[in-house]
């Protein structure tokens, strides 16, 4: 009796699998798995594209996974778990420099400013970067964009990251805000919604925007393995088209409208907080008008990597960036 029951269960499971497959086929949508470096309002154009149905319009059934760090996203993509990776482009440079044959190629740039903020213990409307001398700061992972841009700003202001202050890089990505509430650090470098969260709790105050003080930087971009691009050019074009629609939306709507659109992606964050965060990013000109990853931006990124001691030699822009999909996606 038991074997008969198991047999029936297997038969039912097989029928369900077939029916699910038929439903998937009949939908006409192509499954694409996207790993993102973090789930942040900083990436509002992407979430607008999801919530407004732009990916479905382009024939894509998108699965979004929070990879929690560029190194983890790149690992997932190289292993074949992710079709597309969204992260700082430094990860693609490292992979290429290490000799990977099927390396990652960047095909769309989303943000043109750093998305993190310097949070202090007290409100400081007269803040200047010289105040960090002798301080203790919770920073980011060595070799990651948040940390390298932070060091880039320090050097622009005549501050030596190694000798003029103490940067604690021992805290895991995403946990620095919680650590800041209980340790003795003077400052922490935070993405949203953590920066605003610290302010609302009365545990910290945003004193500077790294995005404003670093200038234009190719902070995050989408990439796929060279083999995936060669095998699925139409899929990459559809994906890029959907992203461009999301970019057009955030560049033509108010913070309030954008916040309402992307709120389902951040259900635990009050709407008024999302509005505040979106407005911050709008004010510092975070999002590009297009998705084209320019050569000058790539060379600036390499400058930052070299200054941080993370790059021993230049890598070719032509190998690691393609602009054909972003150009075709323009209205």
C-alpha positions in Angstrom: 0.0 0.0 0.0 2.8 2.4 0.9 4.6 1.8 -2.5 1.3 2.4 -4.3 0.8 5.7 -2.5 4.3 6.8 -3.3 3.8 5.8 -7.0 0.6 7.9 -7.1 2.3 10.8 -5.5 5.1 10.6 -8.1 2.6 10.5 -10.9 0.8 13.5 -9.6 4.1 15.4 -9.2 5.0 14.6 -12.8 1.7 15.8 -14.1 2.1 19.0 -12.1 5.6 19.5 -13.5 4.3 19.0 -17.1 1.4 21.4 -16.5 3.7 24.0 -15.0 6.0 23.6 -18.0 3.1 24.1 -20.3 2.0 27.2 -18.5 5.5 28.6 -18.7 5.7 27.9 -22.4 2.3 29.3 -23.1 3.2 32.5 -21.2 5.8 33.3 -23.9 8.1 34.7 -21.3 11.8 33.8 -21.1 13.2 33.1 -17.6 16.1 35.3 -16.6 17.8 35.2 -13.2 19.3 38.4 -12.0 21.6 38.6 -8.9 21.9 42.1 -7.5 24.7 43.3 -5.2 22.2 44.6 -2.6 18.5 45.4 -2.4 18.5 49.2 -2.1 16.3 52.2 -3.2 19.6 53.3 -4.8 18.6 51.1 -7.7 15.1 52.6 -8.2 15.1 52.4 -12.0 15.4 48.6 -11.8 12.5 48.2 -9.4 10.4 50.6 -11.4 10.9 48.4 -14.4 9.8 45.4 -12.4 6.8 47.0 -10.8 5.6 48.6 -14.0 5.8 45.4 -15.9 8.5 46.5 -18.3 10.4 43.2 -18.2 7.2 41.3 -19.0 6.5 43.6 -21.8 9.9 42.7 -23.2 9.1 39.0 -22.8 11.2 38.3 -19.7 10.1 36.4 -16.6 12.6 38.0 -14.1 13.8 36.3 -10.9 15.6 38.7 -8.7 18.1 37.5 -6.0 19.9 39.6 -3.5 23.5 38.4 -3.8 24.7 40.5 -0.8 28.0 41.7 -2.2 29.7 42.0 -5.5 32.1 39.1 -4.9 29.1 36.8 -4.2 27.2 38.0 -7.2 30.2 37.4 -9.5 30.7 33.9 -8.0 27.1 33.1 -8.7 27.3 34.3 -12.3 30.5 32.4 -13.0 29.0 29.3 -11.5 25.9 29.6 -13.8 23.4 30.3 -11.0 22.9 33.9 -12.3 22.3 34.8 -15.9 23.0 38.5 -15.3 24.9 40.2 -12.5 24.4 43.7 -11.1 27.2 45.1 -9.1 30.2 47.4 -9.2 32.2 46.9 -12.4 35.4 46.4 -10.4 34.4 42.8 -10.0 34.5 42.2 -13.8 37.9 43.8 -13.9 39.3 41.6 -11.1 37.9 38.5 -12.9 39.4 39.4 -16.2 42.8 40.3 -14.6 42.8 36.9 -12.9 42.7 35.2 -16.3 39.2 34.0 -16.5 38.4 32.8 -20.1 34.6 33.2 -19.9 34.8 36.6 -18.2 32.1 39.1 -17.4 31.2 41.8 -19.9 29.4 45.0 -18.8 26.5 46.0 -21.1 24.5 48.6 -19.1 25.5 51.2 -16.5 22.7 52.2 -14.1 24.2 54.7 -11.5 26.7 57.5 -12.1 27.2 58.5 -8.4 28.1 56.7 -5.2 25.0 55.7 -3.3 26.3 55.8 0.2 26.4 58.5 2.9 28.7 59.4 5.8 26.8 59.2 9.0 28.1 60.8 12.2 27.1 60.8 15.8 25.8 64.4 15.8 24.2 66.7 13.2 27.0 68.7 11.5 25.8 71.3 8.9 29.4 72.6 8.8 31.0 69.2 8.1 34.2 69.0 6.1 36.3 66.0 5.4 39.2 67.2 7.5 37.1 66.4 10.6 37.8 62.7 9.9 41.4 63.0 10.8 42.0 61.0 14.0 38.5 59.5 13.9 37.3 55.9 13.7 35.0 55.0 10.8 33.1 51.8 9.9 34.0 51.2 6.3 33.5 48.6 3.6 35.2 45.6 2.2 38.6 46.1 0.8 38.5 46.2 -3.0 34.8 47.0 -3.1 33.4 50.2 -4.7 32.0 51.6 -1.4 35.4 51.5 0.3 37.4 52.5 -2.7 35.2 55.6 -3.4 35.4 56.5 0.3 39.2 56.4 0.1 39.2 58.2 -3.3 37.3 61.1 -1.5 39.7 61.1 1.4 42.7 61.4 -0.9 41.0 64.2 -2.9 40.8 66.0 0.4 44.5 65.4 1.3 43.7 62.7 3.9 45.7 59.4 4.0 43.3 56.5 4.6 46.0 54.4 6.2 47.5 56.9 8.6 45.2 59.9 9.2 42.2 57.8 10.6 41.2 54.3 11.5 38.9 52.5 9.1 37.3 49.3 10.5 36.6 46.9 7.7 35.7 43.9 9.8 31.9 44.4 9.8 30.0 42.4 7.2 28.2 44.3 4.4 24.8 45.4 5.5 25.5 45.1 9.3 27.5 48.3 9.8 24.5 50.4 10.8 23.5 47.9 13.5 27.1 47.9 14.7 27.3 51.7 14.7 24.5 51.9 17.3 26.5 49.9 19.8 30.2 50.5 19.2 32.5 53.5 19.7 33.0 54.5 16.1 32.7 58.2 15.2 31.3 57.7 11.7 29.9 55.0 9.5 29.5 54.8 5.7 26.0 53.6 4.9 23.7 52.9 2.0 20.0 53.6 2.2 17.7 52.8 3.9 20.2 52.3 6.7 21.4 56.0 6.7 17.9 57.3 7.0 17.1 54.6 9.5 19.9 55.7 11.8 18.6 59.3 11.6 15.0 58.2 12.4 16.2 56.2 15.4 18.3 59.2 16.7 21.4 57.1 16.4 23.2 59.0 13.7 23.0 61.9 11.2 23.9 62.1 7.6 26.8 64.6 7.3 28.0 64.1 3.8 27.1 62.4 0.5 29.8 60.3 -1.1 27.9 60.5 -4.3 28.2 64.3 -4.3 31.8 64.6 -3.1 33.2 61.9 -5.4 31.7 63.3 -8.5 30.5 61.1 -11.4 31.7 57.5 -11.0 30.5 54.4 -12.8 29.2 52.9 -9.6 27.1 50.0 -10.7 26.5 48.2 -14.0 24.9 45.0 -15.4 27.1 42.3 -16.8 26.9 38.7 -18.2 29.5 36.1 -19.1 30.9 36.5 -22.6 29.4 33.1 -23.5 25.9 34.2 -22.3 26.1 37.4 -24.4 27.1 35.4 -27.5 24.3 32.8 -27.0 21.5 35.2 -26.0 21.9 38.6 -27.6 18.1 39.0 -28.1 17.5 38.3 -24.4 20.2 40.8 -23.3 18.5 43.4 -25.6 15.1 42.8 -24.1 16.5 43.1 -20.6 18.3 46.3 -21.5 15.1 47.7 -23.2 13.2 47.1 -20.0 15.9 48.8 -17.9 15.9 51.9 -20.2 12.1 52.2 -19.7 12.7 52.1 -15.9 15.4 54.8 -16.3 13.1 57.0 -18.4 10.4 56.6 -15.7 12.5 57.8 -12.7 13.9 60.7 -14.8 10.5 61.9 -15.6 8.5 61.5 -12.3 8.5 63.0 -8.9 10.0 61.4 -5.8 6.5 60.7 -4.5 5.5 59.0 -7.7 8.6 56.9 -7.8 8.3 55.9 -4.1 4.7 54.7 -4.6 5.7 52.7 -7.7 8.7 50.9 -6.0 7.1 50.5 -2.5 6.2 46.8 -3.0 9.9 46.1 -3.2 10.4 47.7 0.2 7.3 46.7 2.1 9.0 47.1 5.5 10.0 50.7 4.8 7.3 53.4 5.4 6.3 55.3 2.2 7.5 58.7 3.6 11.0 57.2 4.2 11.1 55.9 0.6 10.2 59.4 -0.6 13.0 61.0 1.4 15.5 58.5 0.1 14.5 58.8 -3.5 14.6 62.6 -3.2 18.2 62.4 -1.9 19.2 60.3 -4.8 17.5 62.6 -7.3 19.1 65.7 -5.8 22.6 64.3 -6.3 21.9 63.2 -10.0 22.3 59.5 -9.2 20.8 57.9 -12.3 22.0 58.3 -15.8 19.7 59.3 -18.7 20.9 56.3 -20.7 22.6 53.0 -19.9 25.7 53.6 -22.1 28.9 52.7 -20.2 31.4 55.3 -21.7 35.1 54.6 -22.1 35.9 57.7 -20.0 33.9 56.3 -17.1 35.6 53.0 -17.3 39.0 54.7 -17.3 38.0 56.7 -14.2 37.1 53.4 -12.5 40.5 52.0 -13.3 42.1 55.1 -11.8 40.2 54.6 -8.6 41.3 50.9 -8.5 44.9 51.8 -9.1 44.9 54.5 -6.4 43.4 51.9 -4.0 46.2 49.5 -4.9 43.8 46.9 -6.3 44.9 47.0 -9.9 48.4 46.2 -11.1 47.8 46.8 -14.8 45.2 48.3 -17.1 42.5 46.1 -18.7 41.0 46.8 -22.2 37.7 48.6 -22.2 36.8 47.0 -25.5 36.9 43.6 -23.9 35.0 44.3 -20.8 32.3 46.7 -22.1 29.8 46.6 -24.9 27.5 49.6 -25.6 25.5 48.1 -28.5 22.5 47.0 -26.3 22.3 50.3 -24.4 22.4 52.3 -27.7 19.7 50.2 -29.3 17.5 50.6 -26.1 17.3 54.4 -26.4 13.8 55.7 -27.4 
